[in-house]
């Protein structure tokens, strides 16, 4: 089980990992060893995620989401498979945690009576200043 939040967790068998050759650090070792990880998670068919997390994660995934609803994360930052696997899982967890955050509802408020009065007073003063400035000056 991979914990996302205290209430949401995904099963290990929902994640597919494939090891590919890396373009990252490693010198000549890069050409011989498949140390990069390509992690695939089918978000649309995952029974572990609530609908609101699924919808938000699909938008957050962006170009990492395939047409079939599979999130693909490639990790090739490190030289070993273990580190790259942990990095890929960590990035998936961060994405799902961000998707699990619920946005607080905005409560509409009305302006107070005092703020309305202040606004009207400032408008009256501004109008008086403009009226004074618009006086025509006659030149003889």
Backbone as CSV, one residue per row, in Angstrom:
resi,resn,N_x,N_y,N_z,CA_x,CA_y,CA_z,C_x,C_y,C_z
1,UNK,0.834,-1.191,0.000,0.000,0.000,0.000,0.876,1.251,0.000
2,UNK,0.508,2.188,-0.825,1.201,3.472,-0.879,0.231,4.517,-0.351
3,UNK,0.591,5.140,0.763,-0.287,6.121,1.404,-0.204,7.450,0.671
4,UNK,-1.364,7.985,0.328,-1.448,9.307,-0.296,-1.809,10.322,0.776
5,UNK,-2.923,10.113,1.432,-3.317,10.917,2.593,-3.665,9.927,3.697
6,UNK,-4.155,10.426,4.825,-4.519,9.508,5.902,-5.751,8.666,5.556
7,UNK,-6.545,9.082,4.565,-7.738,8.329,4.176,-7.609,7.657,2.814
8,UNK,-6.639,8.069,2.007,-6.500,7.554,0.644,-5.166,6.825,0.510
9,UNK,-5.226,5.616,-0.031,-4.018,4.838,-0.313,-4.272,4.033,-1.582
10,UNK,-3.201,3.772,-2.329,-3.333,2.969,-3.545,-2.552,1.672,-3.359
11,UNK,-3.033,0.619,-4.004,-2.383,-0.690,-3.925,-1.109,-0.691,-4.768
12,UNK,-0.152,-1.517,-4.373,1.097,-1.629,-5.126,0.878,-2.210,-6.523
13,UNK,-0.115,-3.110,-6.670,-0.335,-3.745,-7.968,-1.044,-2.840,-8.978
14,UNK,-1.470,-1.639,-8.551,-2.075,-0.674,-9.485,-1.008,0.081,-10.276
15,UNK,0.243,-0.040,-9.851,1.351,0.672,-10.498,2.164,-0.319,-11.316
16,UNK,2.419,0.036,-12.560,3.291,-0.766,-13.421,4.612,-0.034,-13.563
17,UNK,5.698,-0.783,-13.429,7.030,-0.188,-13.585,7.765,-0.902,-14.715
18,UNK,8.400,-0.120,-15.559,9.240,-0.668,-16.623,10.588,0.022,-16.521
19,UNK,11.637,-0.752,-16.664,12.982,-0.193,-16.577,13.534,-0.009,-17.975
20,UNK,13.989,1.211,-18.243,14.469,1.574,-19.569,15.860,2.157,-19.440
21,UNK,16.528,2.295,-20.547,17.876,2.885,-20.513,17.767,4.369,-20.267
22,UNK,18.641,4.848,-19.432,18.582,6.239,-18.990,19.431,7.134,-19.863
23,UNK,19.039,8.391,-19.910,19.841,9.408,-20.599,20.573,10.256,-19.579
24,UNK,20.396,9.933,-18.324,20.967,10.741,-17.245,22.398,10.380,-16.935
25,UNK,22.866,10.675,-15.705,24.259,10.447,-15.326,24.581,8.966,-15.243
26,UNK,25.852,8.629,-15.449,26.272,7.242,-15.319,27.403,6.867,-16.244
27,UNK,27.813,7.772,-17.117,28.946,7.486,-17.998,28.651,6.329,-18.934
28,UNK,29.630,5.434,-19.107,29.454,4.296,-20.005,28.418,3.315,-19.467
29,UNK,28.180,3.362,-18.180,27.214,2.475,-17.545,25.803,2.706,-18.097
30,UNK,25.527,3.919,-18.582,24.208,4.269,-19.116,23.860,3.380,-20.301
31,UNK,24.840,3.027,-21.104,24.601,2.236,-22.305,24.372,0.761,-22.011
32,UNK,24.706,0.312,-20.817,24.620,-1.111,-20.493,23.471,-1.466,-19.558
33,UNK,23.114,-0.563,-18.647,22.171,-0.880,-17.587,20.890,-0.069,-17.756
34,UNK,19.752,-0.714,-17.577,18.459,-0.025,-17.646,18.122,0.477,-16.253
35,UNK,18.566,1.682,-15.936,18.378,2.203,-14.585,17.218,3.193,-14.483
36,UNK,16.724,3.687,-15.602,15.602,4.626,-15.560,14.300,3.865,-15.354
37,UNK,13.341,4.513,-14.728,12.057,3.883,-14.437,10.952,4.637,-15.158
38,UNK,10.071,3.874,-15.790,8.864,4.449,-16.385,7.695,3.880,-15.588
39,UNK,7.081,4.730,-14.779,5.980,4.322,-13.905,4.664,4.644,-14.597
40,UNK,3.747,3.691,-14.602,2.442,3.875,-15.237,1.360,3.602,-14.198
41,UNK,0.402,4.545,-14.083,-0.699,4.413,-13.126,-1.993,4.744,-13.840
42,UNK,-2.888,3.756,-13.944,-4.173,3.929,-14.630,-5.138,4.615,-13.674
43,UNK,-5.229,5.933,-13.806,-6.012,6.722,-12.854,-7.511,6.563,-13.075
44,UNK,-7.943,6.358,-14.303,-9.378,6.252,-14.585,-9.992,4.967,-14.049
45,UNK,-9.207,3.903,-13.956,-9.725,2.612,-13.514,-9.230,2.238,-12.125
46,UNK,-8.713,3.178,-11.386,-8.227,2.906,-10.038,-9.400,2.914,-9.050
47,UNK,-9.614,1.804,-8.336,-10.711,1.764,-7.365,-10.382,2.485,-6.058
48,UNK,-9.125,2.850,-5.874,-8.673,3.439,-4.614,-8.936,4.933,-4.497
49,UNK,-9.169,5.607,-5.620,-9.273,7.072,-5.598,-10.720,7.535,-5.681
50,UNK,-11.097,8.536,-4.881,-12.418,9.152,-5.019,-12.507,9.929,-6.337
51,UNK,-13.724,10.208,-6.777,-13.926,10.881,-8.062,-13.299,12.270,-8.117
52,UNK,-13.410,13.040,-7.017,-12.872,14.400,-7.060,-11.347,14.388,-7.193
53,UNK,-10.680,13.413,-6.595,-9.218,13.301,-6.718,-8.863,12.893,-8.138
54,UNK,-9.630,11.961,-8.697,-9.376,11.482,-10.054,-9.490,12.623,-11.063
55,UNK,-10.562,13.417,-10.949,-10.766,14.525,-11.900,-9.656,15.563,-11.793
56,UNK,-9.307,15.949,-10.565,-8.298,16.986,-10.387,-6.915,16.487,-10.793
57,UNK,-6.634,15.214,-10.520,-5.330,14.651,-10.888,-5.168,14.592,-12.401
58,UNK,-6.260,14.337,-13.114,-6.175,14.306,-14.573,-5.797,15.672,-15.127
59,UNK,-6.324,16.738,-14.537,-5.968,18.076,-15.014,-4.548,18.446,-14.595
60,UNK,-4.142,18.035,-13.383,-2.797,18.354,-12.914,-1.719,17.580,-13.670
61,UNK,-2.043,16.378,-14.138,-1.050,15.545,-14.819,-0.616,16.168,-16.140
62,UNK,-1.520,16.841,-16.823,-1.168,17.539,-18.063,-0.678,16.582,-19.137
63,UNK,0.530,16.808,-19.632,1.066,16.004,-20.731,1.503,14.617,-20.271
64,UNK,1.561,14.373,-18.988,1.930,13.048,-18.489,0.757,12.071,-18.553
65,UNK,-0.440,12.570,-18.898,-1.631,11.735,-18.976,-1.857,11.307,-20.419
66,UNK,-2.053,9.995,-20.644,-2.330,9.500,-21.990,-3.821,9.620,-22.277
67,UNK,-4.199,9.339,-23.504,-5.616,9.404,-23.894,-6.439,8.360,-23.141
68,UNK,-5.804,7.271,-22.758,-6.498,6.192,-22.052,-6.627,6.450,-20.564
69,UNK,-6.090,7.563,-20.070,-6.191,7.892,-18.658,-5.095,7.273,-17.814
70,UNK,-3.937,7.047,-18.405,-2.803,6.474,-17.681,-1.773,7.577,-17.459
71,UNK,-1.364,7.753,-16.209,-0.315,8.721,-15.895,1.032,8.021,-16.078
72,UNK,1.916,8.625,-16.862,3.241,8.065,-17.119,4.273,9.018,-16.527
73,UNK,5.078,8.491,-15.601,6.136,9.286,-14.977,7.460,8.600,-15.250
74,UNK,8.409,9.350,-15.813,9.738,8.805,-16.064,10.716,9.404,-15.071
75,UNK,11.510,8.533,-14.454,12.508,8.985,-13.489,13.868,8.470,-13.920
76,UNK,14.774,9.400,-14.193,16.139,9.017,-14.580,17.164,9.947,-13.955
77,UNK,16.802,10.483,-12.805,17.660,11.455,-12.140,18.880,10.799,-11.490
78,UNK,18.717,9.541,-11.061,19.777,8.877,-10.297,20.403,7.743,-11.105
79,UNK,21.469,7.156,-10.551,22.202,6.109,-11.251,21.679,4.713,-10.961
80,UNK,20.860,4.558,-9.932,20.391,3.220,-9.580,18.893,3.090,-9.792
81,UNK,18.459,1.846,-10.047,17.034,1.581,-10.235,16.241,1.902,-8.982
82,UNK,16.783,1.553,-7.825,16.065,1.750,-6.565,15.774,3.228,-6.315
83,UNK,16.781,4.066,-6.536,16.599,5.500,-6.312,15.609,6.079,-7.320
84,UNK,15.704,5.645,-8.572,14.786,6.142,-9.594,13.361,5.658,-9.341
85,UNK,13.212,4.424,-8.866,11.885,3.900,-8.539,11.271,4.715,-7.405
86,UNK,12.057,4.985,-6.360,11.565,5.778,-5.228,11.209,7.193,-5.675
87,UNK,12.006,7.758,-6.580,11.748,9.110,-7.093,10.434,9.150,-7.875
88,UNK,10.189,8.150,-8.709,8.972,8.110,-9.512,7.734,7.957,-8.621
89,UNK,7.818,7.067,-7.634,6.687,6.869,-6.722,6.435,8.141,-5.920
90,UNK,7.505,8.791,-5.482,7.375,10.040,-4.712,6.698,11.130,-5.542
91,UNK,7.052,11.226,-6.820,6.436,12.232,-7.684,4.959,11.925,-7.936
92,UNK,4.602,10.636,-8.055,3.199,10.258,-8.201,2.416,10.605,-6.938
93,UNK,2.993,10.315,-5.784,2.332,10.613,-4.506,2.123,12.118,-4.358
94,UNK,3.125,12.925,-4.716,2.989,14.387,-4.635,1.856,14.878,-5.533
95,UNK,1.758,14.321,-6.739,0.697,14.709,-7.665,-0.667,14.372,-7.081
96,UNK,-0.807,13.169,-6.523,-2.092,12.751,-5.971,-2.428,13.501,-4.684
97,UNK,-1.408,13.856,-3.897,-1.661,14.654,-2.689,-2.169,16.037,-3.050
98,UNK,-1.580,16.618,-4.077,-2.028,17.937,-4.531,-3.462,17.864,-5.053
99,UNK,-3.794,16.748,-5.714,-5.149,16.569,-6.233,-6.153,16.317,-5.113
100,UNK,-5.692,15.770,-3.993,-6.593,15.441,-2.882,-6.933,16.646,-2.019
101,UNK,-6.171,17.737,-2.166,-6.457,18.938,-1.380,-7.761,19.560,-1.869
102,UNK,-8.646,19.785,-0.942,-9.910,20.428,-1.303,-9.780,21.934,-1.123
103,UNK,-10.287,22.658,-2.091,-10.235,24.111,-2.020,-11.363,24.608,-1.122
104,UNK,-11.038,25.551,-0.261,-12.043,26.096,0.659,-13.091,26.874,-0.134
105,UNK,-14.338,26.725,0.271,-15.408,27.454,-0.404,-15.360,28.925,-0.016
106,UNK,-15.596,29.791,-0.984,-15.592,31.222,-0.734,-16.955,31.616,-0.197
107,UNK,-16.951,32.290,0.932,-18.195,32.770,1.529,-18.375,34.221,1.114
108,UNK,-19.480,34.498,0.427,-19.733,35.863,-0.023,-20.065,36.739,1.173
109,UNK,-19.492,37.934,1.188,-19.777,38.885,2.261,-20.281,40.178,1.656
110,UNK,-21.039,40.927,2.444,-21.544,42.218,1.982,-20.712,43.314,2.628
111,UNK,-20.567,44.443,1.943,-19.833,45.545,2.559,-20.604,46.099,3.766
112,UNK,-19.846,46.524,4.769,-20.492,47.060,5.971,-21.076,48.441,5.676
113,UNK,-21.927,48.895,6.566,-22.543,50.211,6.393,-21.482,51.305,6.457
114,UNK,-20.521,51.154,7.366,-19.454,52.157,7.499,-18.607,52.227,6.230
115,UNK,-18.302,51.062,5.619,-17.491,51.093,4.402,-18.262,51.734,3.249
116,UNK,-19.577,51.528,3.205,-20.391,52.199,2.190,-20.347,53.713,2.385
117,UNK,-20.443,54.152,3.643,-20.406,55.591,3.945,-19.054,56.192,3.555
118,UNK,-17.967,55.490,3.893,-16.627,55.984,3.529,-16.494,56.114,2.019
119,UNK,-17.004,55.145,1.288,-16.936,55.176,-0.166,-17.714,56.368,-0.714
120,UNK,-18.915,56.587,-0.206,-19.742,57.698,-0.697,-19.102,59.044,-0.338
121,UNK,-18.523,59.151,0.859,-17.853,60.398,1.255,-16.679,60.703,0.332
122,UNK,-15.875,59.674,0.018,-14.715,59.918,-0.844,-15.168,60.319,-2.248
123,UNK,-16.269,59.726,-2.734,-16.779,60.098,-4.051,-17.291,61.543,-4.057
124,UNK,-17.930,61.950,-2.958,-18.441,63.324,-2.861,-17.283,64.320,-2.861
125,UNK,-16.234,64.012,-2.080,-15.069,64.902,-2.023,-14.383,64.994,-3.380
126,UNK,-14.248,63.878,-4.059,-13.600,63.857,-5.363,-14.411,64.682,-6.370
127,UNK,-15.736,64.551,-6.299,-16.609,65.329,-7.184,-16.478,66.820,-6.932
128,UNK,-16.327,67.208,-5.631,-16.180,68.624,-5.290,-14.872,69.175,-5.860
129,UNK,-13.802,68.380,-5.770,-12.504,68.814,-6.316,-12.616,69.014,-7.822
130,UNK,-13.256,68.106,-8.503,-13.408,68.220,-9.954,-14.259,69.432,-10.337
131,UNK,-15.276,69.721,-9.517,-16.142,70.865,-9.787,-15.356,72.189,-9.669
132,UNK,-14.475,72.237,-8.672,-13.652,73.426,-8.491,-12.701,73.621,-9.666
133,UNK,-12.166,72.512,-10.183,-11.200,72.604,-11.265,-11.841,72.972,-12.603
134,UNK,-13.115,72.668,-12.761,-13.749,72.893,-14.059,-14.220,74.327,-14.252
135,UNK,-13.976,75.211,-13.295,-14.379,76.601,-13.439,-13.670,77.259,-14.616
136,UNK,-14.418,77.944,-15.456,-13.834,78.571,-16.627,-13.144,79.879,-16.239
137,UNK,-11.953,80.020,-16.719,-11.186,81.247,-16.461,-11.328,82.145,-17.675
138,UNK,-11.797,83.359,-17.454,-11.952,84.274,-18.576,-10.728,85.169,-18.664
139,UNK,-10.220,85.349,-19.853,-9.071,86.204,-20.045,-9.505,87.419,-20.838
140,UNK,-9.276,88.628,-20.293,-9.678,89.886,-20.942,-8.534,90.576,-21.585
